[in-house]
Amino acid sequence: MKRLENLSGCACCPVNRRRFLATGCAACAGATGLLAATRSAAASDQKKTRVHLVYSIFDEVQPRATWPHIGFDFRPVMARVESRLKEACPGIEFVTSMADGPEAAKKIVARDADAKVDGYLVMQMNNWPRVVQTIAATGKPTLLADFTYGGSGGFDLYTAELLRKNRTNFGFVASSNLDDLIASAKCFEAVGNGATESFAAMTARVRCERTREPGDLACKPDDLKVLDTKDCLAAMKQGKILAIGGRRNQVWNAITDQLGIEVVDVPYAELNAAWEAADKQRSNEFADRWQKTARKIEDVSRKTLEESGAMYLAQKTLLARHGANAITINCLGGFYGNHIHAYPCLGFHELYNDGLIGACECDLYSTATMVALTAMTQGRPGFISDPVIDTSKRQIIYAHCVASNRVFGPQGESNPIEILTHSEDRKGASVRSLCPTGYMTTTVKFAPERKSMIFHQGKAVETPIEDRACRTKLAAEPVGDFEKLFGEWDRWGWHRVTYYGDLKEPVFALADALGWKVVEEA
């Protein structure tokens, strides 16, 4: 854990103690008038609300492959946040620290026990450091803020987890607009002045007031054709999933028992052998095609494209060998563990356009969802994603490093793609698909062992281009209660699966036929 202390009271200048003593004290020592003024200011500061700003972060410059991406420099971001807070909240004194997990958070809380700290602002800069849980447990007003496309995964899960505990001292803000953070931070001062509302209620009111008003949800026509429920169930039972690099657990059997979809455990070695044996000429042909059709290729070598072509051929080989229509790979574990030597992202992209299924991270929940809904929609691809919520735009943004560019099915129109490195580690090759907007989308995830599925819909409104987080981003304005979107991530995990089309009626009919519950999260 590293600590940045604002010793001068200037929130825009986070300096360490040694540097402050070396550069500032000599000038102060000879200035009697300034010393008196400082004492006066210090007395005045005692009346201020004191808030400890804690960055939930691995380090100032990102040392590992996770969101936003390896090598990301957080220092300018933190300086801007502190500067704006200081300028806009003159009644609040901010002190700042960094924490990379529960132990660091405990040290901060212990150190604050003898200090007058009125509340905590936790900025979730990276996805998974667990910091806010320890701080919220103090009972002091705690505001969790998402650094959009940086800490959004942890923010989603931790917010839902804390909301389920009904903590009246916990508030949150998920906005790409820094003004929304500032408005929420001002609630600390209101609490200190004896506000009758709880901190949770006050921040919720501010958040709802500042969430953008609903837009026009009228959508473009979509010639969607779906199987009836009986035929969909029959098609699902013809499905088979190859799981590579996962661990067998209760969901494996539940997928077969509940949905009739077989799951087969395949070792990394079999995939890697197929990759090594892939026809080099055909691999080169795919590289040629990607070079011709991609709108842009950036930081990806010809050799990497050829290796990606070989990985696509390897995936097709395994699907044919096992008589399967879906493959899901623990891609990061395989690549970092030296079990595979090319990312499967471009291969998954091609599988989608073949009417087949390639799913990331050996996520069997999402893969089973895709087997069912691709059957239901007669070949439309699902988009497995890590969603981000932005109240300032009233959007949920689905983000991942792979997607189809034929969202209406293999015979549908194609949209532009760009080929870039895998975002988190800046290696390999992945796809940015610039998906069409103006259409209704349906987002679903199955939980077969619980006989449940989660569901929401949204109008596709934007394809954001942002270097942070995964490459493909599809933003939708949700249909329904926007605030409800914060409530289920701890019970369902981060991934969701999005399809183009209004699938509400057939999805609910499928749930009825299976005897499952549908949880509407918006």
C-alpha positions as CSV (number, residue, x, y, z in Angstrom):
1,M,0.0,0.0,0.0
2,K,1.2,3.5,-0.9
3,R,-0.1,6.6,0.8
4,L,-0.3,10.0,-0.8
5,E,-1.0,12.7,1.8
6,N,-2.2,16.2,1.0
7,L,0.0,17.8,3.7
8,S,-0.4,21.4,2.4
9,G,-4.2,21.2,2.2
10,C,-4.0,21.5,-1.6
11,A,-5.9,18.6,-3.2
12,C,-4.2,19.1,-6.6
13,C,-0.7,18.6,-5.2
14,P,-0.4,15.1,-3.6
15,V,3.2,15.1,-2.4
16,N,5.0,12.7,-0.1
17,R,6.2,13.9,3.3
18,R,9.9,13.7,2.5
19,R,9.5,15.9,-0.6
20,F,7.4,18.3,1.4
21,L,9.9,18.7,4.2
22,A,12.8,19.1,1.7
23,T,11.1,21.8,-0.4
24,G,8.7,23.7,1.8
25,C,9.8,24.1,5.4
26,A,12.9,26.4,5.0
27,A,10.7,29.1,3.4
28,C,8.0,28.7,6.1
29,A,10.4,28.9,9.0
30,G,11.5,32.5,8.3
31,A,8.0,33.9,7.8
32,T,6.4,34.9,11.1
33,G,3.4,36.5,9.4
34,L,2.8,33.5,7.2
35,L,3.0,31.2,10.3
36,A,0.3,33.2,12.0
37,A,-1.8,33.1,8.9
38,T,-1.3,29.3,8.7
39,R,-2.4,28.9,12.3
40,S,-5.5,30.9,11.5
41,A,-6.2,28.8,8.5
42,A,-5.6,25.6,10.5
43,A,-8.2,26.8,13.1
44,S,-10.6,27.5,10.2
45,D,-9.9,24.0,8.7
46,Q,-11.1,22.3,11.9
47,K,-14.6,23.3,10.9
48,K,-14.3,21.6,7.6
49,T,-15.6,18.1,6.9
50,R,-12.6,15.8,6.6
51,V,-12.9,13.1,3.9
52,H,-10.3,10.4,3.3
53,L,-10.0,9.9,-0.5
54,V,-8.8,6.3,-1.0
55,Y,-7.8,5.0,-4.4
56,S,-8.5,1.3,-4.7
57,I,-5.6,0.6,-7.0
58,F,-2.7,-1.8,-7.6
59,D,-0.2,1.0,-8.3
60,E,0.2,4.5,-9.8
61,V,1.3,3.0,-13.1
62,Q,-0.5,-0.3,-13.8
63,P,1.9,-3.2,-13.3
64,R,-0.4,-6.0,-14.6
65,A,-2.8,-7.1,-17.3
66,T,-6.2,-5.9,-16.2
67,W,-8.5,-2.9,-16.8
68,P,-7.8,-0.2,-17.8
69,H,-4.7,-1.9,-19.4
70,I,-1.1,-2.7,-18.5
71,G,1.1,0.4,-18.2
72,F,-1.8,2.8,-17.7
73,D,-0.6,5.9,-15.8
74,F,-3.2,6.9,-13.2
75,R,-1.3,9.9,-11.9
76,P,-2.8,12.5,-14.2
77,V,-6.2,11.1,-13.5
78,M,-5.8,11.3,-9.7
79,A,-4.4,14.8,-9.9
80,R,-7.4,15.9,-12.0
81,V,-9.9,14.3,-9.6
82,E,-8.2,15.9,-6.5
83,S,-8.0,19.3,-8.2
84,R,-11.6,19.3,-9.2
85,L,-12.8,18.1,-5.8
86,K,-10.8,20.8,-3.9
87,E,-12.0,23.5,-6.2
88,A,-15.7,22.5,-6.1
89,C,-15.9,21.5,-2.4
90,P,-14.2,24.3,-0.4
91,G,-16.0,23.1,2.8
92,I,-14.3,19.7,2.6
93,E,-10.7,18.8,3.5
94,F,-9.5,15.8,1.5
95,V,-6.6,13.6,2.5
96,T,-5.5,10.9,0.1
97,S,-4.2,7.3,0.2
98,M,-3.8,4.3,-2.1
99,A,-4.9,0.8,-1.1
100,D,-4.5,-2.5,-3.0
101,G,-6.6,-4.8,-0.9
102,P,-8.2,-5.5,2.5
103,E,-4.9,-5.4,4.5
104,A,-4.0,-2.0,3.2
105,A,-7.6,-0.8,3.9
106,K,-7.4,-2.1,7.5
107,K,-4.2,0.0,8.0
108,I,-5.9,3.1,6.7
109,V,-8.9,2.6,9.0
110,A,-6.6,1.9,12.0
111,R,-4.5,5.0,11.3
112,D,-7.7,7.1,11.1
113,A,-9.0,5.9,14.4
114,D,-7.3,8.8,16.3
115,A,-7.9,11.3,13.5
116,K,-11.0,13.3,12.8
117,V,-12.2,11.6,9.6
118,D,-15.8,12.3,8.8
119,G,-16.2,10.0,5.8
120,Y,-14.5,8.1,3.0
121,L,-14.5,8.4,-0.8
122,V,-13.3,5.2,-2.4
123,M,-12.3,5.5,-6.1
124,Q,-12.4,2.0,-7.7
125,M,-9.5,2.5,-10.2
126,N,-8.8,-1.2,-10.9
127,N,-11.4,-3.9,-11.1
128,W,-10.7,-6.2,-8.2
129,P,-8.9,-4.7,-5.1
130,R,-11.3,-5.3,-2.2
131,V,-11.0,-2.0,-0.3
132,V,-14.5,-0.5,0.0
133,Q,-15.8,-3.5,2.1
134,T,-13.4,-2.8,5.0
135,I,-14.0,1.0,4.9
136,A,-17.8,0.8,4.7
137,A,-17.7,-1.5,7.7
138,T,-16.5,1.5,9.8
139,G,-20.0,2.9,9.7
140,K,-18.8,6.3,8.5
141,P,-20.3,7.7,5.3
142,T,-18.7,5.9,2.5
143,L,-19.0,6.8,-1.2
144,L,-17.8,4.3,-3.9
145,A,-17.0,5.9,-7.3
146,D,-16.2,4.0,-10.5
147,F,-13.3,5.0,-12.7
148,T,-15.1,4.3,-15.9
149,Y,-13.5,1.5,-17.9
150,G,-10.9,1.0,-15.1
151,G,-12.6,-0.3,-12.0
152,S,-16.0,-1.1,-13.4
153,G,-16.0,-4.8,-12.7
154,G,-15.3,-4.5,-9.0
155,F,-17.5,-1.5,-8.8
156,D,-20.5,-3.5,-10.2
157,L,-20.0,-6.5,-7.9
158,Y,-19.1,-4.6,-4.8
159,T,-21.9,-2.1,-5.1
160,A,-24.5,-4.9,-5.4
161,E,-22.9,-6.7,-2.5
162,L,-23.1,-3.6,-0.2
163,L,-26.6,-2.7,-1.3
164,R,-27.7,-6.2,-0.3
165,K,-26.5,-5.4,3.2
166,N,-28.7,-2.3,3.4
167,R,-25.9,-0.1,4.8
168,T,-27.3,3.4,5.4
169,N,-23.8,4.8,5.3
170,F,-23.0,3.5,1.8
171,G,-23.5,5.6,-1.4
172,F,-22.2,5.2,-4.9
173,V,-21.7,7.0,-8.1
174,A,-21.1,5.5,-11.6
175,S,-20.5,8.3,-14.1
176,S,-18.0,9.4,-16.6
177,N,-18.8,13.0,-15.8
178,L,-16.7,14.3,-12.9
179,D,-19.4,16.8,-12.0
180,D,-21.5,13.9,-10.8
181,L,-18.8,12.7,-8.5
182,I,-18.5,16.2,-7.1
183,A,-22.2,16.5,-6.5
184,S,-22.2,13.2,-4.6
185,A,-19.1,14.2,-2.6
186,K,-20.9,17.3,-1.3
187,C,-23.2,15.0,0.6
188,F,-20.4,14.5,3.1
189,E,-20.7,18.1,4.1
190,A,-24.4,17.9,4.4
191,V,-24.1,14.9,6.7
192,G,-21.7,16.9,8.8
193,N,-24.2,19.8,9.0
194,G,-26.9,17.5,10.5
195,A,-28.9,16.4,7.5
196,T,-31.9,14.3,8.3
197,E,-31.5,11.9,5.4
198,S,-29.1,9.0,5.6
199,F,-26.0,9.2,3.5
200,A,-27.3,6.3,1.4
201,A,-30.6,8.1,0.7
202,M,-28.9,11.4,0.1
203,T,-26.4,10.1,-2.5
204,A,-29.2,8.1,-4.1
205,R,-31.3,11.2,-4.5
206,V,-28.4,13.1,-6.0
207,R,-27.5,10.3,-8.4
208,C,-31.1,9.9,-9.6
209,E,-31.5,13.7,-10.1
210,R,-28.3,13.7,-12.2
211,T,-29.0,10.6,-14.2
212,R,-29.8,11.6,-17.8
213,E,-33.5,11.6,-18.7
214,P,-34.8,8.7,-20.8
215,G,-34.3,9.1,-24.5
216,D,-36.3,7.9,-27.5
217,L,-36.5,4.2,-27.3
218,A,-38.2,3.7,-30.7
219,C,-36.0,1.2,-32.6
220,K,-35.3,0.4,-36.3
221,P,-37.2,-2.5,-37.8
222,D,-35.5,-5.9,-37.4
223,D,-36.6,-8.9,-39.4
224,L,-36.1,-11.3,-36.5
225,K,-37.2,-14.9,-37.0
226,V,-37.2,-17.2,-34.0
227,L,-37.8,-20.9,-33.4
228,D,-40.9,-21.8,-31.4
229,T,-40.2,-23.0,-27.9
230,K,-40.5,-26.7,-28.7
231,D,-38.1,-26.5,-31.7
232,C,-35.7,-24.4,-29.7
233,L,-35.6,-27.0,-26.9
234,A,-34.9,-29.7,-29.5
235,A,-32.1,-27.7,-31.1
236,M,-30.5,-27.0,-27.7
237,K,-30.4,-30.7,-27.0
238,Q,-28.3,-31.1,-30.2
239,G,-25.7,-28.7,-28.8
240,K,-22.3,-29.6,-27.4
241,I,-19.8,-27.4,-25.6
242,L,-16.1,-28.0,-25.5
243,A,-14.6,-26.6,-22.3
244,I,-10.9,-25.9,-22.4
245,G,-9.0,-24.9,-19.3
246,G,-11.9,-24.9,-16.8
247,R,-12.6,-26.7,-13.6
248,R,-15.5,-29.1,-13.4
249,N,-18.2,-27.8,-11.0
250,Q,-21.9,-28.1,-10.4
251,V,-22.8,-25.9,-13.5
252,W,-21.3,-28.6,-15.9
253,N,-23.9,-31.2,-14.9
254,A,-26.7,-28.6,-14.5
255,I,-26.2,-27.5,-18.1
256,T,-26.8,-31.1,-19.3
257,D,-29.5,-31.9,-16.8
258,Q,-31.5,-28.7,-17.3
259,L,-30.8,-27.8,-21.0
260,G,-29.8,-31.1,-22.6
261,I,-26.5,-29.6,-23.7
262,E,-23.5,-31.8,-23.4
263,V,-20.3,-30.4,-21.9
264,V,-17.0,-32.0,-22.8
265,D,-13.7,-31.4,-21.0
266,V,-10.9,-30.9,-23.5
267,P,-7.2,-30.3,-22.5
268,Y,-5.2,-27.4,-23.6
269,A,-2.7,-29.8,-25.2
270,E,-5.3,-31.0,-27.7
271,L,-6.0,-27.4,-28.8
272,N,-2.3,-26.5,-29.0
273,A,-1.6,-29.6,-31.1
274,A,-4.3,-28.7,-33.5
275,W,-2.9,-25.1,-33.7
276,E,0.6,-26.5,-34.4
277,A,-0.8,-28.8,-37.1
278,A,-3.0,-26.1,-38.8
279,D,-2.5,-25.7,-42.5
280,K,-0.1,-22.8,-43.0
281,Q,-1.4,-21.8,-46.4
282,R,-5.0,-21.5,-45.1
283,S,-3.7,-19.6,-42.0
284,N,-2.1,-17.1,-44.4
285,E,-5.3,-16.8,-46.4
286,F,-7.2,-15.7,-43.3
287,A,-4.4,-13.2,-42.5
288,D,-4.7,-11.9,-46.0
289,R,-8.5,-11.5,-45.7
290,W,-8.3,-9.7,-42.4
291,Q,-5.7,-7.3,-43.8
292,K,-8.1,-6.5,-46.7
293,T,-11.3,-6.2,-44.7
294,A,-10.3,-4.6,-41.4
295,R,-10.9,-0.8,-41.4
296,K,-7.7,-0.5,-39.3
297,I,-4.9,-2.8,-38.0
298,E,-2.8,-1.3,-35.2
299,D,0.2,-2.8,-33.3
300,V,-0.6,-6.3,-34.7
301,S,2.1,-8.0,-36.8
302,R,1.5,-10.2,-39.9
303,K,2.9,-13.1,-37.9
304,T,0.3,-12.6,-35.2
305,L,-2.4,-12.6,-37.8
306,E,-1.2,-15.8,-39.2
307,E,-1.0,-17.4,-35.7
308,S,-4.6,-16.2,-35.1
309,G,-5.6,-17.8,-38.4
310,A,-4.1,-21.1,-37.2
311,M,-6.0,-20.8,-33.9
312,Y,-9.3,-20.4,-35.8
313,L,-8.5,-23.5,-37.8
314,A,-7.6,-25.4,-34.6
315,Q,-10.9,-24.4,-33.0
316,K,-12.8,-25.6,-36.1
317,T,-10.8,-28.9,-36.0
318,L,-11.8,-29.6,-32.4
319,L,-15.4,-28.7,-33.0
320,A,-15.6,-31.1,-36.0
321,R,-13.6,-33.9,-34.1
322,H,-16.0,-33.8,-31.1
323,G,-19.2,-33.0,-33.1
324,A,-19.7,-29.8,-31.1
325,N,-21.1,-26.4,-32.0
326,A,-19.6,-24.4,-29.1
327,I,-16.1,-23.9,-27.6
328,T,-15.1,-21.9,-24.6
329,I,-11.5,-21.4,-23.6
330,N,-9.8,-20.1,-20.5
331,C,-7.8,-17.9,-22.8
332,L,-5.9,-15.8,-20.3
333,G,-4.9,-18.7,-18.2
334,G,-3.9,-20.7,-21.3
335,F,-1.9,-17.8,-22.8
336,Y,-0.2,-16.7,-19.6
337,G,0.4,-20.3,-18.5
338,N,2.1,-21.1,-21.9
339,H,-0.5,-23.7,-22.7
340,I,-1.5,-21.9,-25.9
341,H,0.5,-19.5,-28.0
342,A,-2.2,-17.4,-29.8
343,Y,-5.2,-15.7,-28.5
344,P,-8.5,-17.2,-29.7
345,C,-10.2,-13.8,-30.2
346,L,-10.1,-13.6,-34.0
347,G,-11.0,-17.3,-34.2
348,F,-14.1,-16.7,-32.0
349,H,-15.0,-13.8,-34.3
350,E,-14.9,-16.1,-37.3
351,L,-16.9,-18.8,-35.5
352,Y,-19.7,-16.3,-34.8
353,N,-19.8,-15.5,-38.5
354,D,-20.1,-19.2,-39.2
355,G,-23.1,-19.6,-37.0
356,L,-21.0,-21.3,-34.3
357,I,-20.1,-20.2,-30.8
358,G,-16.7,-19.2,-29.3
359,A,-16.9,-18.0,-25.7
360,C,-14.2,-16.3,-23.6
361,E,-12.7,-17.3,-20.2
362,C,-14.2,-20.8,-20.1
363,D,-17.5,-19.2,-18.9
364,L,-20.0,-22.0,-19.1
365,Y,-22.9,-19.9,-17.9
366,S,-22.5,-17.5,-20.9
367,T,-21.7,-20.3,-23.3
368,A,-24.8,-22.3,-22.4
369,T,-26.8,-19.0,-22.8
370,M,-25.3,-18.6,-26.3
371,V,-26.0,-22.2,-27.4
372,A,-29.7,-21.6,-26.4
373,L,-30.2,-18.2,-27.9
374,T,-28.2,-18.7,-31.1
375,A,-30.5,-21.7,-31.7
376,M,-33.6,-19.6,-30.8
377,T,-32.5,-16.9,-33.3
378,Q,-31.5,-19.3,-36.0
379,G,-27.8,-18.3,-36.0
380,R,-27.5,-14.8,-34.6
381,P,-24.4,-14.4,-32.5
382,G,-24.3,-13.4,-28.8
383,F,-21.9,-10.8,-27.5
384,I,-20.3,-11.9,-24.2
385,S,-19.3,-8.9,-22.3
386,D,-18.1,-7.1,-19.2
387,P,-20.7,-4.4,-18.7
388,V,-20.0,-0.8,-17.5
389,I,-22.8,1.5,-16.2
390,D,-22.7,5.3,-16.9
391,T,-25.5,7.4,-15.3
392,S,-24.4,10.6,-17.1
393,K,-25.3,9.0,-20.4
394,R,-28.0,6.6,-19.1
395,Q,-26.1,3.8,-20.7
396,I,-24.9,0.3,-20.0
397,I,-21.8,-0.4,-22.1
398,Y,-21.1,-4.0,-23.1
399,A,-17.3,-4.4,-23.5
400,H,-15.1,-7.3,-24.6
401,C,-12.2,-8.0,-26.9
402,V,-14.1,-10.1,-29.4
403,A,-17.4,-9.8,-31.2
404,S,-19.1,-10.7,-34.4
405,N,-19.5,-8.2,-37.2
406,R,-22.7,-10.0,-38.5
407,V,-25.0,-9.3,-35.6
408,F,-28.1,-10.4,-37.6
409,G,-26.6,-13.8,-38.4
410,P,-24.2,-15.3,-40.9
411,Q,-26.2,-14.2,-43.9
412,G,-26.8,-10.7,-42.5
413,E,-25.0,-7.5,-43.4
414,S,-21.6,-7.0,-42.0
415,N,-20.3,-3.9,-40.1
416,P,-16.7,-2.6,-40.0
417,I,-14.1,-4.1,-37.7
418,E,-10.7,-3.0,-36.5
419,I,-7.9,-5.4,-35.4
420,L,-5.9,-4.4,-32.3
421,T,-4.0,-6.1,-29.5
422,H,-5.8,-7.7,-26.7
423,S,-6.5,-4.6,-24.6
424,E,-5.4,-5.7,-21.1
425,D,-1.9,-6.9,-21.9
426,R,-1.4,-5.3,-25.3
427,K,-0.5,-8.6,-26.9
428,G,-1.9,-10.9,-29.6
429,A,-4.8,-9.8,-31.8
430,S,-8.4,-9.0,-30.9
431,V,-11.4,-7.4,-32.6
432,R,-13.1,-4.0,-32.3
433,S,-16.5,-4.5,-33.9
434,L,-18.4,-1.2,-34.7
435,C,-21.8,-2.7,-34.3
436,P,-24.9,-1.0,-35.7
437,T,-27.0,1.3,-33.6
438,G,-30.7,2.1,-33.4
439,Y,-31.8,-1.6,-32.8
440,M,-33.4,-3.3,-29.8
441,T,-31.0,-5.7,-28.0
442,T,-31.8,-8.4,-25.4
443,T,-29.3,-9.3,-22.7
444,V,-29.5,-12.6,-20.9
445,K,-27.5,-15.0,-18.7
446,F,-28.5,-18.5,-17.6
447,A,-27.8,-20.0,-14.2
448,P,-28.9,-23.7,-14.8
449,E,-28.0,-24.9,-11.3
450,R,-30.4,-22.3,-9.9
451,K,-33.0,-22.8,-12.6
452,S,-32.9,-19.1,-13.3
453,M,-32.0,-16.5,-15.9
454,I,-31.3,-12.8,-15.7
455,F,-32.8,-10.4,-18.3
456,H,-32.8,-6.9,-19.5
457,Q,-33.2,-5.0,-22.8
458,G,-31.8,-1.8,-24.3
459,K,-31.6,0.2,-27.5
460,A,-28.2,0.2,-29.0
461,V,-27.2,3.8,-29.2
462,E,-23.4,4.1,-29.5
463,T,-20.2,2.2,-30.2
464,P,-17.7,4.1,-28.0
465,I,-14.0,4.3,-29.0
466,E,-11.9,4.4,-25.8
467,D,-8.4,3.0,-25.2
468,R,-9.3,1.9,-21.7
469,A,-10.8,-1.6,-21.1
470,C,-11.9,-4.1,-23.8
471,R,-11.8,-3.2,-27.5
472,T,-15.4,-3.7,-28.6
473,K,-17.9,-1.5,-26.8
474,L,-21.6,-1.4,-27.5
475,A,-23.6,1.1,-25.5
476,A,-27.3,0.7,-24.9
477,E,-30.0,2.7,-23.2
478,P,-31.8,0.2,-21.0
479,V,-35.5,-0.3,-21.1
480,G,-37.1,0.1,-17.6
481,D,-35.8,1.1,-14.2
482,F,-32.2,2.3,-14.7
483,E,-31.4,2.2,-10.9
484,K,-32.3,-1.5,-10.7
485,L,-29.2,-2.3,-12.9
486,F,-27.0,-1.9,-9.9
487,G,-28.6,-4.6,-7.9
488,E,-27.6,-8.1,-9.2
489,W,-24.0,-8.3,-10.1
490,D,-22.9,-10.0,-6.9
491,R,-25.3,-12.9,-7.5
492,W,-24.8,-13.3,-11.2
493,G,-21.1,-12.3,-11.8
494,W,-19.9,-9.7,-14.3
495,H,-20.5,-11.3,-17.7
496,R,-23.7,-10.8,-19.7
497,V,-24.7,-12.0,-23.2
498,T,-26.3,-9.6,-25.6
499,Y,-28.2,-10.4,-28.8
500,Y,-29.7,-8.1,-31.4
501,G,-33.5,-8.4,-31.5
502,D,-36.5,-8.1,-29.2
503,L,-36.3,-11.6,-27.6
504,K,-38.5,-10.9,-24.5
505,E,-41.4,-13.1,-25.6
506,P,-39.4,-16.1,-26.7
507,V,-37.0,-15.9,-23.8
508,F,-39.9,-15.8,-21.2
509,A,-41.6,-18.7,-23.1
510,L,-38.4,-20.7,-22.9
511,A,-38.1,-20.0,-19.2
512,D,-41.7,-21.2,-18.7
513,A,-41.1,-24.4,-20.6
514,L,-38.0,-25.1,-18.5
515,G,-39.7,-24.2,-15.2
516,W,-37.2,-21.4,-14.6
517,K,-37.4,-18.0,-12.9
518,V,-36.6,-14.8,-14.9
519,V,-34.9,-12.0,-12.9
520,E,-35.5,-8.7,-14.6
521,E,-32.6,-6.5,-13.7
522,A,-34.0,-3.2,-15.1
